[in-house]
Every structure is written in C-alpha cells, then in structure tokens.
Amino acid sequence: MSTQDKVIAIIAEQAVLEPSDVTLDSTLEDLGIDSLGLVESIFAIEEEFDITIPFNANEPEQSDFDISTVAAIIAGIDKLVAEKNS
C-alpha cells in the first residue's frame, strides 16, 4: 500500500467516509474533520509511518507541516519518512 493509500485510508476513517470520497484536493474541513479528528489523524499517521509530525494543535499556523490539503499532508509525510531513512 502506498503512502497515498495509507493516508487516505486514515483520513477516511477519521471522517467516517469511504476512501473513494477522499481526493488529493480535499481539505480536512471539506471532509468534516474537526480539531480532535485532526489530532487523532496525526497520531494515526505517526504510528503508521513511525515518524513524528512537527505539529502543534494549539497553534497550527505555526507549524512547518502543511495540512491544507490531503496532497500536502502526503507530501509532508514523504519528506519526513525520507529524512528518517537518510
């Protein structure tokens, strides 16, 4: 399963949607994911990929991790995984 497929599955589970309902252009807000769902998604992603996402739920605008769209989240995860493996 690719990074994209894993992330979409995690986000779909949090949004109580089918993975096919989640597109790369979707925002978490579009999918109905609130701040608690965001934190739960981040924890699930960190566990799945064995990474630490530099994200402060209290100050999301201060984070270097872009959560604007599903595609941005996937790109951020790919970067963190590459850094971890280098």
N, CA, C and O atoms as a GROMACS GRO file, in nm:
protein
  344
    1MET      N    1   0.085  -0.118   0.000
    1MET     CA    2   0.000   0.000   0.000
    1MET      C    3   0.090   0.124   0.000
    1MET      O    4   0.184   0.133   0.079
    2SER      N    5   0.061   0.217  -0.087
    2SER     CA    6   0.143   0.338  -0.099
    2SER      C    7   0.114   0.435   0.015
    2SER      O    8   0.015   0.422   0.087
    3THR      N    9   0.203   0.533   0.030
    3THR     CA   10   0.181   0.638   0.129
    3THR      C   11   0.045   0.704   0.105
    3THR      O   12  -0.032   0.726   0.199
    4GLN      N   13   0.017   0.734  -0.020
    4GLN     CA   14  -0.110   0.800  -0.052
    4GLN      C   15  -0.228   0.714  -0.007
    4GLN      O   16  -0.321   0.765   0.056
    5ASP      N   17  -0.225   0.586  -0.038
    5ASP     CA   18  -0.336   0.497   0.000
    5ASP      C   19  -0.352   0.488   0.152
    5ASP      O   20  -0.464   0.489   0.203
    6LYS      N   21  -0.239   0.480   0.222
    6LYS     CA   22  -0.244   0.471   0.369
    6LYS      C   23  -0.302   0.598   0.430
    6LYS      O   24  -0.387   0.592   0.519
    7VAL      N   25  -0.255   0.713   0.383
    7VAL     CA   26  -0.302   0.841   0.437
    7VAL      C   27  -0.450   0.860   0.407
    7VAL      O   28  -0.527   0.902   0.494
    8ILE      N   29  -0.491   0.829   0.287
    8ILE     CA   30  -0.632   0.843   0.251
    8ILE      C   31  -0.717   0.750   0.338
    8ILE      O   32  -0.825   0.790   0.382
    9ALA      N   33  -0.670   0.629   0.363
    9ALA     CA   34  -0.745   0.536   0.448
    9ALA      C   35  -0.759   0.590   0.590
    9ALA      O   36  -0.867   0.581   0.650
   10ILE      N   37  -0.652   0.646   0.644
   10ILE     CA   38  -0.655   0.702   0.780
   10ILE      C   39  -0.752   0.821   0.786
   10ILE      O   40  -0.835   0.830   0.876
   11ILE      N   41  -0.740   0.911   0.690
   11ILE     CA   42  -0.825   1.029   0.688
   11ILE      C   43  -0.972   0.990   0.666
   11ILE      O   44  -1.061   1.045   0.730
   12ALA      N   45  -0.996   0.895   0.578
   12ALA     CA   46  -1.133   0.850   0.553
   12ALA      C   47  -1.193   0.790   0.680
   12ALA      O   48  -1.310   0.812   0.710
   13GLU      N   49  -1.112   0.713   0.753
   13GLU     CA   50  -1.162   0.654   0.878
   13GLU      C   51  -1.202   0.764   0.977
   13GLU      O   52  -1.306   0.754   1.041
   14GLN      N   53  -1.118   0.866   0.990
   14GLN     CA   54  -1.149   0.976   1.082
   14GLN      C   55  -1.273   1.053   1.038
   14GLN      O   56  -1.350   1.101   1.122
   15ALA      N   57  -1.293   1.065   0.908
   15ALA     CA   58  -1.406   1.141   0.855
   15ALA      C   59  -1.532   1.055   0.842
   15ALA      O   60  -1.639   1.105   0.806
   16VAL      N   61  -1.518   0.927   0.871
   16VAL     CA   62  -1.628   0.830   0.855
   16VAL      C   63  -1.680   0.836   0.711
   16VAL      O   64  -1.800   0.850   0.686
   17LEU      N   65  -1.586   0.824   0.619
   17LEU     CA   66  -1.615   0.824   0.476
   17LEU      C   67  -1.549   0.702   0.412
   17LEU      O   68  -1.466   0.636   0.473
   18GLU      N   69  -1.586   0.675   0.290
   18GLU     CA   70  -1.516   0.575   0.211
   18GLU      C   71  -1.389   0.639   0.156
   18GLU      O   72  -1.389   0.758   0.123
   19PRO      N   73  -1.280   0.562   0.144
   19PRO     CA   74  -1.157   0.620   0.086
   19PRO      C   75  -1.181   0.684  -0.050
   19PRO      O   76  -1.114   0.782  -0.085
   20SER      N   77  -1.273   0.631  -0.127
   20SER     CA   78  -1.301   0.689  -0.259
   20SER      C   79  -1.361   0.829  -0.252
   20SER      O   80  -1.361   0.902  -0.350
   21ASP      N   81  -1.412   0.866  -0.134
   21ASP     CA   82  -1.468   1.001  -0.115
   21ASP      C   83  -1.360   1.105  -0.084
   21ASP      O   84  -1.388   1.225  -0.083
   22VAL      N   85  -1.238   1.060  -0.057
   22VAL     CA   86  -1.128   1.149  -0.021
   22VAL      C   87  -1.042   1.172  -0.145
   22VAL      O   88  -0.988   1.077  -0.202
   23THR      N   89  -1.028   1.298  -0.186
   23THR     CA   90  -0.944   1.330  -0.301
   23THR      C   91  -0.819   1.403  -0.254
   23THR      O   92  -0.812   1.450  -0.141
   24LEU      N   93  -0.722   1.412  -0.343
   24LEU     CA   94  -0.597   1.482  -0.308
   24LEU      C   95  -0.620   1.630  -0.282
   24LEU      O   96  -0.546   1.692  -0.206
   25ASP      N   97  -0.723   1.686  -0.345
   25ASP     CA   98  -0.754   1.828  -0.326
   25ASP      C   99  -0.843   1.855  -0.206
   25ASP      O  100  -0.867   1.970  -0.171
   26SER      N  101  -0.892   1.749  -0.141
   26SER     CA  102  -0.980   1.767  -0.025
   26SER      C  103  -0.907   1.836   0.088
   26SER      O  104  -0.789   1.809   0.113
   27THR      N  105  -0.977   1.924   0.156
   27THR     CA  106  -0.924   1.978   0.282
   27THR      C  107  -0.988   1.898   0.395
   27THR      O  108  -1.093   1.836   0.377
   28LEU      N  109  -0.924   1.900   0.511
   28LEU     CA  110  -0.981   1.828   0.625
   28LEU      C  111  -1.116   1.888   0.661
   28LEU      O  112  -1.207   1.816   0.703
   29GLU      N  113  -1.128   2.018   0.646
   29GLU     CA  114  -1.256   2.085   0.674
   29GLU      C  115  -1.364   2.036   0.577
   29GLU      O  116  -1.478   2.010   0.619
   30ASP      N  117  -1.329   2.023   0.448
   30ASP     CA  118  -1.425   1.971   0.349
   30ASP      C  119  -1.476   1.833   0.389
   30ASP      O  120  -1.592   1.799   0.365
   31LEU      N  121  -1.389   1.755   0.451
   31LEU     CA  122  -1.422   1.617   0.487
   31LEU      C  123  -1.492   1.608   0.622
   31LEU      O  124  -1.531   1.499   0.665
   32GLY      N  125  -1.509   1.722   0.689
   32GLY     CA  126  -1.578   1.723   0.817
   32GLY      C  127  -1.492   1.683   0.935
   32GLY      O  128  -1.544   1.644   1.040
   33ILE      N  129  -1.360   1.692   0.918
   33ILE     CA  130  -1.270   1.657   1.028
   33ILE      C  131  -1.247   1.781   1.113
   33ILE      O  132  -1.199   1.884   1.064
   34ASP      N  133  -1.280   1.771   1.240
   34ASP     CA  134  -1.262   1.882   1.334
   34ASP      C  135  -1.124   1.874   1.398
   34ASP      O  136  -1.043   1.790   1.360
   35SER      N  137  -1.097   1.961   1.495
   35SER     CA  138  -0.964   1.965   1.556
   35SER      C  139  -0.930   1.834   1.627
   35SER      O  140  -0.814   1.791   1.623
   36LEU      N  141  -1.026   1.771   1.692
   36LEU     CA  142  -1.000   1.643   1.757
   36LEU      C  143  -0.969   1.536   1.652
   36LEU      O  144  -0.878   1.455   1.670
   37GLY      N  145  -1.044   1.536   1.544
   37GLY     CA  146  -1.018   1.442   1.435
   37GLY      C  147  -0.882   1.464   1.373
   37GLY      O  148  -0.815   1.369   1.332
   38LEU      N  149  -0.841   1.590   1.364
   38LEU     CA  150  -0.708   1.623   1.312
   38LEU      C  151  -0.601   1.562   1.401
   38LEU      O  152  -0.508   1.499   1.351
   39VAL      N  153  -0.613   1.582   1.531
   39VAL     CA  154  -0.513   1.528   1.624
   39VAL      C  155  -0.512   1.375   1.616
   39VAL      O  156  -0.405   1.315   1.615
   40GLU      N  157  -0.629   1.313   1.611
   40GLU     CA  158  -0.635   1.168   1.600
   40GLU      C  159  -0.574   1.120   1.469
   40GLU      O  160  -0.508   1.016   1.466
   41SER      N  161  -0.596   1.194   1.361
   41SER     CA  162  -0.536   1.159   1.232
   41SER      C  163  -0.384   1.167   1.240
   41SER      O  164  -0.314   1.079   1.190
   42ILE      N  165  -0.334   1.273   1.302
   42ILE     CA  166  -0.189   1.289   1.315
   42ILE      C  167  -0.130   1.174   1.396
   42ILE      O  168  -0.027   1.118   1.357
   43PHE      N  169  -0.193   1.139   1.508
   43PHE     CA  170  -0.143   1.026   1.587
   43PHE      C  171  -0.141   0.898   1.505
   43PHE      O  172  -0.044   0.822   1.511
   44ALA      N  173  -0.247   0.872   1.429
   44ALA     CA  174  -0.255   0.751   1.348
   44ALA      C  175  -0.148   0.750   1.239
   44ALA      O  176  -0.087   0.646   1.212
   45ILE      N  177  -0.124   0.865   1.178
   45ILE     CA  178  -0.021   0.876   1.074
   45ILE      C  179   0.118   0.855   1.135
   45ILE      O  180   0.200   0.783   1.079
   46GLU      N  181   0.143   0.917   1.250
   46GLU     CA  182   0.272   0.899   1.317
   46GLU      C  183   0.297   0.752   1.348
   46GLU      O  184   0.408   0.701   1.328
   47GLU      N  185   0.195   0.684   1.396
   47GLU     CA  186   0.209   0.542   1.429
   47GLU      C  187   0.230   0.458   1.304
   47GLU      O  188   0.316   0.370   1.302
   48GLU      N  189   0.154   0.485   1.201
   48GLU     CA  190   0.162   0.407   1.076
   48GLU      C  191   0.300   0.419   1.010
   48GLU      O  192   0.354   0.321   0.960
   49PHE      N  193   0.356   0.540   1.011
   49PHE     CA  194   0.481   0.565   0.939
   49PHE      C  195   0.602   0.575   1.031
   49PHE      O  196   0.714   0.596   0.983
   50ASP      N  197   0.584   0.560   1.161
   50ASP     CA  198   0.692   0.568   1.259
   50ASP      C  199   0.769   0.699   1.244
   50ASP      O  200   0.892   0.700   1.235
   51ILE      N  201   0.694   0.809   1.242
   51ILE     CA  202   0.752   0.943   1.231
   51ILE      C  203   0.690   1.032   1.338
   51ILE      O  204   0.589   0.997   1.399
   52THR      N  205   0.752   1.148   1.358
   52THR     CA  206   0.695   1.250   1.445
   52THR      C  207   0.662   1.370   1.359
   52THR      O  208   0.750   1.427   1.294
   53ILE      N  209   0.537   1.408   1.358
   53ILE     CA  210   0.493   1.522   1.278
   53ILE      C  211   0.508   1.649   1.362
   53ILE      O  212   0.451   1.657   1.471
   54PRO      N  213   0.583   1.746   1.312
   54PRO     CA  214   0.603   1.872   1.388
   54PRO      C  215   0.479   1.960   1.379
   54PRO      O  216   0.474   2.055   1.301
   55PHE      N  217   0.380   1.926   1.459
   55PHE     CA  218   0.253   1.997   1.452
   55PHE      C  219   0.205   2.028   1.592
   55PHE      O  220   0.200   1.939   1.677
   56ASN      N  221   0.170   2.153   1.615
   56ASN     CA  222   0.115   2.194   1.744
   56ASN      C  223  -0.033   2.224   1.722
   56ASN      O  224  -0.068   2.322   1.657
   57ALA      N  225  -0.118   2.139   1.778
   57ALA     CA  226  -0.262   2.156   1.757
   57ALA      C  227  -0.313   2.287   1.814
   57ALA      O  228  -0.415   2.340   1.769
   58ASN      N  229  -0.243   2.341   1.913
   58ASN     CA  230  -0.284   2.468   1.971
   58ASN      C  231  -0.248   2.587   1.883
   58ASN      O  232  -0.311   2.692   1.891
   59GLU      N  233  -0.147   2.570   1.798
   59GLU     CA  234  -0.102   2.676   1.708
   59GLU      C  235  -0.072   2.619   1.570
   59GLU      O  236   0.043   2.620   1.527
   60PRO      N  237  -0.174   2.569   1.500
   60PRO     CA  238  -0.148   2.503   1.371
   60PRO      C  239  -0.081   2.593   1.268
   60PRO      O  240  -0.007   2.544   1.183
   61GLU      N  241  -0.106   2.723   1.276
   61GLU     CA  242  -0.045   2.814   1.179
   61GLU      C  243   0.105   2.830   1.202
   61GLU      O  244   0.175   2.882   1.115
   62GLN      N  245   0.155   2.787   1.316
   62GLN     CA  246   0.298   2.796   1.348
   62GLN      C  247   0.377   2.674   1.299
   62GLN      O  248   0.499   2.672   1.310
   63SER      N  249   0.309   2.575   1.247
   63SER     CA  250   0.372   2.450   1.208
   63SER      C  251   0.434   2.460   1.069
   63SER      O  252   0.384   2.530   0.982
   64ASP      N  253   0.545   2.388   1.050
   64ASP     CA  254   0.604   2.374   0.917
   64ASP      C  255   0.535   2.264   0.838
   64ASP      O  256   0.560   2.248   0.719
   65PHE      N  257   0.448   2.188   0.905
   65PHE     CA  258   0.380   2.077   0.840
   65PHE      C  259   0.249   2.128   0.781
   65PHE      O  260   0.160   2.172   0.853
   66ASP      N  261   0.238   2.121   0.649
   66ASP     CA  262   0.123   2.176   0.576
   66ASP      C  263   0.006   2.078   0.579
   66ASP      O  264   0.016   1.966   0.529
   67ILE      N  265  -0.105   2.120   0.639
   67ILE     CA  266  -0.224   2.036   0.644
   67ILE      C  267  -0.337   2.095   0.559
   67ILE      O  268  -0.454   2.065   0.582
   68SER      N  269  -0.302   2.177   0.461
   68SER     CA  270  -0.404   2.248   0.383
   68SER      C  271  -0.488   2.154   0.297
   68SER      O  272  -0.607   2.177   0.279
   69THR      N  273  -0.426   2.049   0.243
   69THR     CA  274  -0.498   1.951   0.161
   69THR      C  275  -0.443   1.812   0.190
   69THR      O  276  -0.338   1.797   0.254
   70VAL      N  277  -0.513   1.712   0.142
   70VAL     CA  278  -0.465   1.574   0.156
   70VAL      C  279  -0.332   1.559   0.083
   70VAL      O  280  -0.240   1.493   0.134
   71ALA      N  281  -0.319   1.618  -0.035
   71ALA     CA  282  -0.193   1.610  -0.110
   71ALA      C  283  -0.078   1.672  -0.032
   71ALA      O  284   0.033   1.617  -0.032
   72ALA      N  285  -0.101   1.784   0.034
   72ALA     CA  286   0.004   1.849   0.113
   72ALA      C  287   0.045   1.761   0.231
   72ALA      O  288   0.163   1.754   0.265
   73ILE      N  289  -0.052   1.696   0.292
   73ILE     CA  290  -0.021   1.606   0.404
   73ILE      C  291   0.066   1.491   0.356
   73ILE      O  292   0.164   1.455   0.421
   74ILE      N  293   0.030   1.432   0.242
   74ILE     CA  294   0.108   1.321   0.186
   74ILE      C  295   0.250   1.367   0.154
   74ILE      O  296   0.345   1.295   0.184
   75ALA      N  297   0.265   1.484   0.094
   75ALA     CA  298   0.398   1.537   0.061
   75ALA      C  299   0.480   1.556   0.188
   75ALA      O  300   0.599   1.525   0.190
   76GLY      N  301   0.418   1.608   0.292
   76GLY     CA  302   0.488   1.627   0.419
   76GLY      C  303   0.532   1.495   0.480
   76GLY      O  304   0.642   1.486   0.534
   77ILE      N  305   0.447   1.394   0.472
   77ILE     CA  306   0.483   1.262   0.525
   77ILE      C  307   0.597   1.203   0.445
   77ILE      O  308   0.692   1.149   0.503
   78ASP      N  309   0.591   1.212   0.312
   78ASP     CA  310   0.700   1.160   0.228
   78ASP      C  311   0.833   1.225   0.267
   78ASP      O  312   0.936   1.158   0.273
   79LYS      N  313   0.830   1.356   0.292
   79LYS     CA  314   0.952   1.428   0.332
   79LYS      C  315   1.004   1.378   0.466
   79LYS      O  316   1.124   1.354   0.481
   80LEU      N  317   0.915   1.362   0.564
   80LEU     CA  318   0.957   1.316   0.696
   80LEU      C  319   1.010   1.173   0.692
   80LEU      O  320   1.107   1.141   0.761
   81VAL      N  321   0.947   1.087   0.613
   81VAL     CA  322   0.993   0.949   0.601
   81VAL      C  323   1.131   0.946   0.535
   81VAL      O  324   1.219   0.870   0.578
   82ALA      N  325   1.151   1.027   0.431
   82ALA     CA  326   1.281   1.033   0.364
   82ALA      C  327   1.389   1.082   0.459
   82ALA      O  328   1.500   1.028   0.459
   83GLU      N  329   1.358   1.184   0.539
   83GLU     CA  330   1.455   1.235   0.637
   83GLU      C  331   1.488   1.129   0.741
   83GLU      O  332   1.604   1.116   0.781
   84LYS      N  333   1.388   1.054   0.784
   84LYS     CA  334   1.409   0.950   0.884
   84LYS      C  335   1.500   0.840   0.830
   84LYS      O  336   1.582   0.785   0.902
   85ASN      N  337   1.484   0.809   0.701
   85ASN     CA  338   1.558   0.700   0.640
   85ASN      C  339   1.695   0.740   0.586
   85ASN      O  340   1.770   0.656   0.539
   86SER      N  341   1.728   0.869   0.593
   86SER     CA  342   1.858   0.912   0.538
   86SER      C  343   1.967   0.911   0.643
   86SER      O  344   2.082   0.944   0.613
   0.00000   0.00000   0.00000
